[in-house]
Amino acid sequence: MKTPIALLLFAFPLLLTPEAVSQSRTTEGAKAAPTETRPFVLPAGNIAVADLIAHCSDYLGCNIIVSPQSLPEAAAITLQHRIETDRDGCEDLLAALLSRNHLALTVLNAELNILEVINLLGPRGREIAARAVWKTPEQILARPQLKVPVITTVELEHINAQLANNALRPFLAGNPSTNGMPLMIGNAGNKRNLVLRGMQDQVAAAIKLIATSDVPPPEVERDELSHLANQLRQLDKRISQLEQQLAKLTKANDR
C-alpha cells in the first residue's frame, strides 16, 4: 500500500530566479556541494512515480508539493537498464518521466524554492501554462530535452513576424488532447518578435525550426534586386540628363 506523498524535497534551479538559486546555494552550501560531484543513479527495474520523485529529491534537495490525487493510480515505470547521469540529467529524466505519466513540474513559489507537480489532464491542467517561466532562447536551447513549461521571445532578422506566425502555426501547434499543453505561437505586436509558450523541449524544437526559416534571401533573388536597383539608378541618371537638356531648350526659347 502506497503512502501518499504531500511534500518532498527536490531541486530544480533552472526553473527558479537567479536570486532564489543564489539564496538556496548560500543557505544549503554544505549540503548541496556533494550533489554536484556524485552521479545520480537510477537502478534497473520497476519504480513507482512517487518513489521516483522521492529518489530524485534525495539527490537534488529542494521542496516540491505533490497531491496524491495528481498521481495516476498504480503509476510505475520499468527500466531495463541502470541509468547514471549528472544533476542536469537527473532534472531532465524526472521531468520526462513525469510527462510520460501526464504530469508536469511547475514553479509554485520561486522565492521560497517550492515546486509542484500538476496533472496535465486534470482539473488544474490550465495552471501549468500560467506558471510558464520566462527564459531566453539561449537558455532553452542549452537544455533542449527538458520538459517544463516556459515562455520566450524570438527576435527575427530577415522575415516578418506576422507572416512567420501564420506560416509556422500549422507545424508548431500541438494537440491539447494528447500532451495537455500545446505549443502556442504569436507575435509581440511588431514585425521582428515572435512569442513562444509551451514545454521547453517543444519550444527548443520550434526555435530551431524558426532559425531555418529566418535566413537572408537566396543569391538569385539578391542578384535580381541588385540588377533592378542598378537599372533604377541608370534611369534616374537619364531623367536628370533630360531635365538638364529641357532646361537649356527652355532658356534658349525665352531669348
Backbone bond lengths (Angstrom), bond angles and torsions (degrees), N, CA, C in turn:
res aa  C-N    CA-C-N  psi(-1)  N-CA   C-N-CA  omega(-1)  CA-C   N-CA-C  phi
1 M - - - 1.476 - - 1.507 109.37 -
2 K 1.303 117.63 128.96 1.469 121.50 -175.55 1.517 110.71 -79.90
3 T 1.295 114.65 143.52 1.460 120.58 174.06 1.511 108.63 -90.42
4 P 1.342 119.37 124.51 1.483 120.26 179.78 1.509 111.03 -59.27
5 I 1.298 114.61 140.22 1.472 120.03 179.54 1.514 108.70 -106.02
6 A 1.304 117.85 117.49 1.463 121.95 -179.41 1.506 111.65 -100.23
7 L 1.328 116.16 -34.59 1.468 118.65 -176.82 1.506 109.05 -149.03
8 L 1.305 117.03 122.90 1.457 122.27 179.44 1.502 109.58 -121.92
9 L 1.309 116.11 158.26 1.463 120.74 173.66 1.497 108.74 -90.85
10 F 1.337 114.61 132.59 1.464 119.35 -176.36 1.508 109.31 -160.75
11 A 1.321 118.74 150.14 1.469 120.72 179.15 1.503 110.10 -126.40
12 F 1.333 115.08 137.67 1.459 121.03 176.46 1.508 108.04 -146.29
13 P 1.368 119.88 70.31 1.460 123.13 -169.28 1.509 115.41 -60.80
14 L 1.322 119.21 -28.50 1.458 119.18 -177.08 1.519 111.70 -70.59
15 L 1.345 117.41 -17.68 1.442 120.06 176.75 1.517 111.90 -84.08
16 L 1.338 117.11 -10.76 1.444 121.34 -173.47 1.505 111.20 -102.30
17 T 1.335 115.26 164.21 1.448 119.76 176.91 1.515 109.55 -70.86
18 P 1.362 117.92 154.68 1.465 120.01 177.71 1.514 112.39 -56.49
19 E 1.362 116.97 -34.58 1.458 119.27 -179.48 1.518 111.19 -66.53
20 A 1.366 115.69 -41.39 1.461 118.91 -179.65 1.514 111.13 -66.61
21 V 1.345 115.87 -40.28 1.458 119.73 178.89 1.519 110.58 -63.83
22 S 1.342 116.06 -43.48 1.459 120.56 -179.80 1.511 111.01 -61.49
23 Q 1.364 116.43 -43.29 1.446 120.41 -179.53 1.518 110.45 -65.43
24 S 1.334 116.71 -41.48 1.454 120.30 179.40 1.512 111.32 -61.58
25 R 1.329 116.26 -43.46 1.453 119.40 -178.97 1.521 111.88 -69.25
26 T 1.338 116.47 -28.21 1.457 119.54 178.87 1.512 110.83 -72.20
27 T 1.348 116.68 -46.03 1.447 120.21 -176.33 1.520 112.50 -78.18
28 E 1.331 116.54 -25.17 1.458 120.45 -177.65 1.528 111.72 -112.77
29 G 1.322 116.71 20.64 1.457 120.60 -172.50 1.504 114.21 -52.35
30 A 1.313 117.48 -49.51 1.464 120.21 -176.96 1.513 111.39 -67.33
31 K 1.340 116.46 -33.43 1.456 121.25 -178.41 1.516 112.37 -78.90
32 A 1.343 116.48 -35.63 1.462 120.55 -174.48 1.523 112.59 -79.86
33 A 1.326 117.97 -24.55 1.455 120.97 -174.70 1.522 113.92 -55.64
34 P 1.381 119.57 -44.76 1.469 118.78 -178.67 1.521 113.53 -61.46
35 T 1.378 118.21 -30.97 1.456 119.67 -178.29 1.515 111.97 -68.85
36 E 1.337 118.08 -17.26 1.449 121.33 178.94 1.529 111.76 -78.15
37 T 1.335 117.13 -20.73 1.458 120.53 -173.81 1.523 113.03 -108.05
38 R 1.318 117.68 -40.75 1.462 119.05 -177.75 1.524 110.17 -80.35
39 P 1.314 119.22 145.89 1.465 121.36 -179.38 1.518 111.40 -77.27
40 F 1.316 115.02 157.74 1.459 121.04 172.73 1.522 107.52 -90.44
41 V 1.321 117.07 131.29 1.463 121.71 -176.45 1.519 109.34 -126.55
42 L 1.336 115.23 129.95 1.456 121.76 174.64 1.530 107.10 -122.78
43 P 1.315 117.42 113.83 1.471 119.70 -175.10 1.524 112.59 -71.34
44 A 1.328 115.31 161.19 1.463 120.67 176.64 1.517 109.49 -69.23
45 G 1.346 115.66 155.90 1.456 120.52 178.68 1.515 112.03 119.99
46 N 1.334 115.89 -166.02 1.460 121.81 -179.14 1.527 110.45 -92.04
47 I 1.337 115.48 140.18 1.450 120.26 175.84 1.531 108.86 -144.37
48 A 1.325 116.52 130.86 1.462 121.24 177.77 1.521 109.20 -70.46
49 V 1.339 115.83 151.87 1.462 120.05 -179.38 1.521 110.49 -59.35
50 A 1.334 117.24 -41.58 1.463 120.60 179.14 1.527 110.97 -61.61
51 D 1.335 116.45 -39.90 1.460 119.58 179.17 1.525 111.09 -70.96
52 L 1.327 116.90 -33.71 1.465 120.24 176.26 1.525 110.40 -60.48
53 I 1.337 116.16 -46.62 1.464 119.83 178.77 1.520 110.42 -60.97
54 A 1.326 116.32 -42.60 1.454 120.00 -179.75 1.528 111.10 -63.29
55 H 1.326 116.42 -40.73 1.462 120.81 -179.36 1.530 110.66 -66.14
56 C 1.338 116.34 -43.72 1.465 120.09 178.57 1.525 111.11 -66.88
57 S 1.321 116.18 -37.74 1.459 119.56 -179.19 1.520 111.19 -65.60
58 D 1.308 116.93 -35.15 1.461 120.66 178.77 1.519 110.78 -64.45
59 Y 1.339 115.87 -32.07 1.470 120.37 179.78 1.522 112.04 -80.39
60 L 1.344 116.76 -38.81 1.459 120.71 -171.65 1.526 114.36 -94.48
61 G 1.303 118.61 -42.38 1.455 123.97 169.39 1.504 122.48 82.09
62 C 1.345 120.60 53.74 1.474 125.53 176.08 1.531 108.82 -135.61
63 N 1.325 118.17 -167.95 1.467 121.40 -177.32 1.526 111.85 -107.23
64 I 1.325 114.58 134.93 1.465 119.65 175.19 1.522 108.94 -141.70
65 I 1.328 116.32 134.21 1.460 121.61 179.08 1.527 108.75 -97.82
66 V 1.326 115.17 131.32 1.461 121.17 178.83 1.514 109.10 -129.62
67 S 1.324 117.32 118.11 1.453 120.89 175.35 1.526 108.99 -82.28
68 P 1.331 117.83 130.58 1.479 119.37 179.14 1.521 112.56 -55.56
69 Q 1.350 116.64 -31.02 1.468 119.97 -179.65 1.531 112.00 -70.21
70 S 1.341 117.13 -18.65 1.461 120.61 -179.19 1.516 112.21 -77.69
71 L 1.328 116.60 -24.25 1.459 120.43 -176.16 1.519 110.11 -84.19
72 P 1.336 117.25 127.61 1.467 119.92 176.78 1.519 110.79 -59.78
73 E 1.322 115.74 147.96 1.458 119.81 179.99 1.534 110.53 -62.89
74 A 1.324 114.02 135.56 1.476 121.02 178.75 1.516 112.40 54.01
75 A 1.329 116.49 30.89 1.460 119.74 179.43 1.525 109.63 -67.64
76 A 1.319 116.00 121.84 1.459 120.97 -178.81 1.520 109.50 -146.90
77 I 1.318 115.74 158.46 1.460 122.68 -178.73 1.527 107.81 -126.61
78 T 1.326 116.20 137.10 1.458 121.43 178.11 1.522 109.71 -111.77
79 L 1.308 116.66 123.96 1.467 122.51 177.03 1.525 109.20 -111.83
80 Q 1.324 115.41 128.76 1.463 119.29 178.87 1.535 111.69 -80.58
81 H 1.319 115.46 -24.50 1.462 119.67 -176.81 1.525 110.86 -134.21
82 R 1.282 115.68 151.89 1.465 123.03 177.71 1.528 109.86 -66.10
83 I 1.327 116.88 141.79 1.463 122.13 177.98 1.519 109.29 -114.24
84 E 1.317 115.93 131.80 1.464 121.67 175.13 1.530 107.89 -130.51
85 T 1.312 116.80 126.54 1.453 120.50 -176.25 1.528 109.95 -151.28
86 D 1.360 115.98 -173.10 1.461 120.65 -179.50 1.527 109.88 -104.10
87 R 1.329 116.05 -166.28 1.465 121.00 -176.63 1.531 112.10 -61.97
88 D 1.338 117.02 -48.92 1.455 119.91 178.20 1.524 110.83 -61.48
89 G 1.328 115.60 -40.27 1.456 119.39 179.39 1.514 111.92 -63.56
90 C 1.327 117.20 -36.62 1.463 121.19 177.05 1.521 110.24 -62.84
91 E 1.330 116.88 -45.05 1.460 121.47 179.10 1.530 110.85 -62.84
92 D 1.347 115.86 -45.70 1.467 120.31 179.15 1.525 110.82 -60.44
93 L 1.335 116.01 -44.31 1.458 120.96 -177.22 1.522 111.27 -64.83
94 L 1.320 117.08 -46.80 1.458 120.23 -179.46 1.526 111.24 -61.04
95 A 1.345 117.10 -48.78 1.468 120.56 -179.09 1.526 111.21 -61.25
96 A 1.346 116.94 -38.70 1.467 120.85 -178.97 1.525 111.72 -68.60
97 L 1.334 116.84 -43.43 1.457 119.99 -179.30 1.525 111.57 -70.71
98 L 1.327 116.94 -32.79 1.462 119.40 173.39 1.530 110.05 -64.79
99 S 1.332 116.52 -43.16 1.463 121.16 179.84 1.524 110.86 -61.05
100 R 1.335 116.16 -37.37 1.464 120.76 178.75 1.521 111.12 -58.79
101 N 1.324 116.38 -30.07 1.463 121.74 179.08 1.530 111.80 -100.45
102 H 1.353 115.79 23.18 1.469 122.30 177.17 1.523 111.88 61.28
103 L 1.330 116.14 38.46 1.450 122.40 177.29 1.525 109.23 -121.53
104 A 1.323 116.22 145.67 1.466 120.77 -179.87 1.520 109.78 -125.53
105 L 1.327 115.38 140.66 1.448 122.31 176.88 1.528 108.51 -92.91
106 T 1.330 117.65 121.69 1.458 121.55 -175.53 1.526 110.67 -129.39
107 V 1.340 115.37 163.14 1.460 121.46 176.29 1.524 108.84 -90.05
108 L 1.330 116.40 121.05 1.459 121.01 176.11 1.527 110.92 -90.18
109 N 1.332 116.84 -44.78 1.461 122.06 178.34 1.525 108.15 -151.03
110 A 1.325 115.95 104.77 1.461 120.51 -175.64 1.524 111.69 -66.47
111 E 1.328 116.84 -39.12 1.460 119.94 -177.39 1.523 111.58 -64.97
112 L 1.324 116.39 -36.64 1.463 120.36 179.16 1.520 112.20 -91.98
113 N 1.332 116.14 1.91 1.464 120.51 177.14 1.532 112.13 62.11
114 I 1.331 116.10 43.22 1.463 121.40 -178.78 1.523 109.55 -114.01
115 L 1.316 116.00 128.25 1.466 122.63 176.42 1.513 109.34 -113.52
116 E 1.331 115.95 166.53 1.461 119.96 179.48 1.517 110.10 -145.35
117 V 1.328 115.78 141.68 1.468 122.33 174.43 1.523 108.28 -94.06
118 I 1.326 116.72 128.27 1.465 122.40 179.83 1.527 109.10 -124.86
119 N 1.314 115.76 139.75 1.462 121.45 178.30 1.527 108.89 -73.63
120 L 1.327 117.28 123.15 1.467 122.36 -178.53 1.517 112.27 -60.48
121 L 1.316 117.55 -34.03 1.461 121.57 -175.00 1.521 112.32 -101.97
122 G 1.322 117.64 4.80 1.447 121.42 -178.41 1.518 112.79 -87.20
123 P 1.338 117.27 -178.68 1.470 121.11 -178.02 1.523 113.66 -65.11
124 R 1.338 117.89 -19.68 1.455 120.87 179.60 1.531 111.82 -100.19
125 G 1.320 116.93 14.21 1.452 120.67 -176.35 1.519 114.19 -59.49
126 R 1.348 116.90 -30.61 1.457 119.95 -178.33 1.527 112.42 -69.79
127 E 1.315 116.63 -19.68 1.463 119.51 178.98 1.524 111.96 -67.26
128 I 1.318 116.68 -22.98 1.461 120.52 -176.04 1.523 110.73 -62.63
129 A 1.333 116.97 -47.42 1.462 120.45 179.64 1.519 111.03 -63.72
130 A 1.336 116.84 -36.74 1.461 120.50 -179.59 1.527 111.74 -66.79
131 R 1.316 117.61 -22.00 1.464 121.85 -179.28 1.527 112.74 -95.92
132 A 1.330 117.00 10.53 1.466 119.75 178.96 1.529 110.19 -57.89
133 V 1.313 116.75 132.52 1.468 122.82 -178.41 1.525 109.14 -94.04
134 W 1.347 116.85 133.88 1.455 119.73 178.80 1.521 110.11 -74.11
135 K 1.341 115.26 131.84 1.459 122.41 176.04 1.525 108.89 -138.11
136 T 1.311 116.28 157.55 1.456 119.95 175.06 1.524 108.89 -78.08
137 P 1.344 117.97 157.97 1.462 119.36 175.62 1.527 112.25 -56.58
138 E 1.330 116.92 -34.97 1.467 120.15 -179.92 1.524 111.31 -64.70
139 Q 1.336 116.49 -41.47 1.468 120.03 178.15 1.526 111.07 -64.53
140 I 1.302 116.28 -38.22 1.461 120.48 -179.64 1.525 111.09 -68.71
141 L 1.325 116.85 -44.66 1.467 120.35 -179.42 1.525 112.01 -68.34
142 A 1.332 117.38 -22.10 1.467 120.55 177.44 1.522 111.58 -71.16
143 R 1.346 117.30 -21.72 1.473 121.78 178.76 1.530 108.45 -132.44
144 P 1.325 118.76 69.08 1.474 121.18 -172.09 1.526 114.50 -73.88
145 Q 1.335 119.17 -7.76 1.461 121.63 -179.32 1.526 112.58 -101.25
146 L 1.317 117.54 -5.23 1.463 121.82 -174.50 1.528 110.81 -74.06
147 K 1.337 117.13 129.97 1.466 122.10 -177.96 1.525 109.81 -107.66
148 V 1.345 115.69 77.48 1.460 121.99 175.67 1.530 107.70 -134.97
149 P 1.331 119.05 151.59 1.467 120.80 -177.75 1.523 112.09 -71.48
150 V 1.327 116.14 127.81 1.470 121.87 -179.81 1.519 109.69 -138.58
151 I 1.331 115.51 164.80 1.458 122.46 173.89 1.526 107.78 -138.98
152 T 1.322 117.94 142.99 1.458 121.04 -177.66 1.523 110.21 -151.45
153 T 1.320 115.09 167.55 1.463 122.28 175.71 1.521 108.82 -121.19
154 V 1.320 116.69 129.14 1.457 122.36 179.38 1.523 108.43 -108.34
155 E 1.324 116.57 122.42 1.459 121.20 179.00 1.517 110.07 -90.30
156 L 1.325 115.92 125.75 1.461 122.07 -178.48 1.530 110.28 -92.51
157 E 1.328 116.03 150.62 1.460 120.93 -178.94 1.527 112.55 -111.70
158 H 1.336 117.53 -33.84 1.461 119.65 -170.19 1.523 114.36 -122.99
159 I 1.332 118.29 -15.40 1.458 119.88 -177.02 1.518 110.03 -121.20
160 N 1.327 115.66 157.55 1.446 122.48 -179.52 1.528 110.45 -78.05
161 A 1.335 116.87 134.41 1.461 121.57 -174.81 1.534 111.91 -63.09
162 Q 1.318 117.78 -43.03 1.462 120.52 -178.88 1.519 111.30 -65.77
163 L 1.336 116.60 -43.78 1.468 119.90 177.82 1.524 110.81 -64.78
164 A 1.342 116.31 -40.26 1.469 120.25 178.44 1.521 110.39 -64.62
165 N 1.320 116.80 -39.35 1.462 121.55 178.63 1.522 110.58 -59.81
166 N 1.320 116.52 -48.79 1.463 120.81 -178.73 1.522 112.14 -65.73
167 A 1.342 116.70 -37.56 1.464 120.51 -177.15 1.522 112.42 -75.10
168 L 1.341 116.53 -35.58 1.461 120.16 -174.18 1.522 113.34 -89.79
169 R 1.323 117.43 -19.07 1.462 120.30 -175.05 1.533 113.57 -54.00
170 P 1.337 119.97 -44.84 1.472 118.45 179.49 1.528 113.49 -61.95
171 F 1.336 117.25 -29.54 1.458 120.60 -178.35 1.528 111.81 -82.53
172 L 1.336 117.05 -27.84 1.455 120.55 -173.06 1.517 113.52 -101.26
173 A 1.327 117.43 -17.07 1.464 119.68 -176.75 1.519 110.51 -67.71
174 G 1.337 116.26 135.53 1.460 121.13 179.06 1.519 111.24 -98.97
175 N 1.310 115.27 177.46 1.462 121.74 178.86 1.525 108.50 -111.83
176 P 1.350 117.86 111.80 1.461 119.94 -176.90 1.516 113.50 -57.68
177 S 1.313 117.61 -27.47 1.458 119.71 -176.46 1.520 112.64 -75.86
178 T 1.334 117.83 -14.85 1.459 120.00 -177.90 1.518 113.40 -106.04
179 N 1.338 118.50 -35.20 1.457 118.29 -177.79 1.520 113.41 -120.65
180 G 1.344 118.46 -1.49 1.446 120.76 174.52 1.515 115.25 78.21
181 M 1.325 117.97 -24.73 1.459 120.73 179.50 1.523 108.60 -144.37
182 P 1.326 118.24 95.44 1.459 120.59 -178.40 1.514 111.55 -70.66
183 L 1.314 115.67 155.04 1.459 121.07 175.00 1.518 108.73 -74.60
184 M 1.323 116.39 127.68 1.466 121.97 -179.97 1.521 108.98 -108.89
185 I 1.347 115.68 139.93 1.455 121.03 179.18 1.524 108.92 -133.54
186 G 1.317 116.61 138.84 1.458 121.32 178.68 1.516 109.04 -158.25
187 N 1.334 115.89 170.17 1.458 118.40 177.87 1.520 109.17 -103.79
188 A 1.330 116.15 155.37 1.462 121.91 -173.11 1.517 112.11 -91.73
189 G 1.312 118.37 25.60 1.450 121.21 177.35 1.508 114.73 85.32
190 N 1.327 117.24 7.32 1.461 120.26 175.96 1.517 108.89 -138.07
191 K 1.331 116.17 -178.25 1.457 120.69 -174.51 1.523 113.83 -87.21
192 R 1.334 118.02 -3.24 1.456 118.47 -170.13 1.519 114.68 -118.04
193 N 1.331 119.40 -12.12 1.463 120.21 -173.04 1.524 113.16 -121.58
194 L 1.320 115.39 134.67 1.461 123.38 172.44 1.525 108.67 -111.59
195 V 1.329 116.51 142.95 1.461 122.03 177.06 1.528 107.95 -109.87
196 L 1.334 116.20 129.50 1.458 121.94 179.51 1.528 109.32 -121.74
197 R 1.325 116.38 137.03 1.461 121.14 175.86 1.516 109.49 -139.37
198 G 1.326 116.09 132.90 1.452 121.19 -179.38 1.516 109.77 167.85
199 M 1.325 116.19 -166.95 1.455 119.58 174.95 1.533 108.96 -70.00
200 Q 1.320 116.58 146.19 1.460 120.01 -170.92 1.519 112.62 -59.44
201 D 1.320 118.49 -37.24 1.462 119.26 179.46 1.529 111.13 -65.98
202 Q 1.348 116.95 -36.38 1.464 120.48 176.80 1.528 110.95 -67.64
203 V 1.326 115.91 -43.58 1.458 120.61 -179.09 1.530 110.07 -64.84
204 A 1.329 117.46 -39.18 1.465 120.73 178.00 1.519 110.68 -60.89
205 A 1.332 117.29 -43.57 1.468 120.89 178.28 1.525 110.78 -63.99
206 A 1.339 116.82 -38.00 1.456 120.70 179.25 1.528 111.43 -66.46
207 I 1.328 116.59 -40.57 1.463 120.66 178.95 1.524 110.18 -61.68
208 K 1.327 116.85 -41.35 1.462 120.62 178.28 1.527 110.99 -64.68
209 L 1.336 116.75 -40.18 1.467 120.54 179.10 1.524 110.47 -65.13
210 I 1.327 116.39 -42.40 1.461 120.61 178.83 1.525 110.20 -62.49
211 A 1.333 116.65 -39.53 1.461 120.60 -178.92 1.528 111.62 -62.33
212 T 1.339 116.74 -33.26 1.470 119.40 179.03 1.525 111.82 -71.21
213 S 1.341 116.81 -21.60 1.469 120.68 -179.71 1.523 112.11 -94.62
214 D 1.324 116.29 -27.84 1.466 120.53 -176.10 1.529 109.78 -85.41
215 V 1.328 115.52 73.11 1.464 121.89 -176.91 1.526 109.54 -128.59
216 P 1.330 117.73 159.09 1.473 120.41 178.03 1.523 110.90 -62.65
217 P 1.333 117.77 160.12 1.473 120.54 177.37 1.526 110.22 -59.23
218 P 1.340 118.38 153.58 1.460 121.32 177.91 1.518 112.14 -61.66
219 E 1.333 115.28 160.56 1.472 120.93 -178.05 1.523 111.57 -57.87
220 V 1.324 117.36 -40.74 1.467 120.78 -178.55 1.517 110.13 -61.14
221 E 1.346 116.29 -44.60 1.456 120.14 -179.85 1.518 110.72 -65.44
222 R 1.330 117.15 -39.97 1.462 119.99 178.82 1.518 110.72 -65.86
223 D 1.352 117.02 -37.63 1.463 120.26 178.02 1.525 110.76 -64.46
224 E 1.344 116.27 -40.29 1.456 120.09 179.31 1.524 110.95 -65.43
225 L 1.333 116.22 -41.73 1.458 120.13 178.30 1.519 110.94 -65.05
226 S 1.334 116.15 -38.80 1.464 120.01 179.08 1.525 110.73 -65.97
227 H 1.346 116.63 -40.45 1.461 121.17 178.72 1.528 110.67 -64.87
228 L 1.329 116.24 -41.80 1.459 120.54 178.84 1.529 110.83 -64.54
229 A 1.329 116.82 -41.16 1.462 120.33 178.53 1.523 110.87 -63.42
230 N 1.328 116.91 -38.62 1.463 121.14 178.59 1.531 111.18 -65.55
231 Q 1.338 116.72 -40.22 1.455 120.95 177.24 1.531 110.84 -63.41
232 L 1.325 117.29 -39.46 1.457 120.89 178.99 1.528 111.50 -65.86
233 R 1.330 115.92 -37.60 1.464 119.19 177.56 1.533 110.83 -65.34
234 Q 1.347 116.79 -42.64 1.459 120.42 178.08 1.529 111.44 -64.05
235 L 1.346 116.15 -39.99 1.450 120.51 178.70 1.528 111.33 -64.63
236 D 1.339 115.21 -41.58 1.463 119.72 178.70 1.531 110.63 -63.32
237 K 1.329 116.23 -39.40 1.466 121.07 178.13 1.517 110.32 -64.77
238 R 1.344 117.61 -41.95 1.465 121.81 -179.68 1.528 110.91 -65.05
239 I 1.334 117.12 -39.77 1.467 121.52 178.30 1.524 110.39 -63.42
240 S 1.310 116.94 -40.03 1.472 120.73 178.40 1.522 110.92 -62.73
241 Q 1.337 115.72 -40.84 1.467 119.43 178.62 1.520 111.15 -64.70
242 L 1.324 118.04 -43.74 1.452 122.16 179.04 1.530 110.98 -63.35
243 E 1.327 116.47 -38.52 1.470 120.01 178.11 1.521 110.97 -63.79
244 Q 1.331 116.63 -39.05 1.467 120.42 178.12 1.533 110.87 -65.62
245 Q 1.340 117.74 -43.47 1.465 121.40 178.54 1.527 111.17 -63.79
246 L 1.343 116.08 -40.04 1.464 120.08 178.94 1.528 110.60 -64.97
247 A 1.323 116.62 -37.96 1.465 120.52 179.35 1.525 110.66 -64.68
248 K 1.345 117.43 -38.66 1.468 121.27 179.00 1.526 110.94 -66.73
249 L 1.362 116.79 -42.44 1.459 120.57 179.99 1.524 111.02 -64.76
250 T 1.327 116.06 -40.22 1.456 120.61 178.97 1.527 111.05 -63.71
251 K 1.320 116.12 -41.21 1.456 120.93 179.42 1.518 111.12 -65.29
252 A 1.340 117.62 -39.39 1.469 122.13 179.64 1.524 111.44 -66.61
253 N 1.322 117.75 -39.73 1.469 121.30 179.16 1.519 111.84 -67.64
254 D 1.319 117.01 -32.07 1.462 120.73 -179.85 1.537 110.78 -66.53
255 R 1.311 117.22 -25.24 1.451 120.05 178.86 1.536 110.34 -73.12
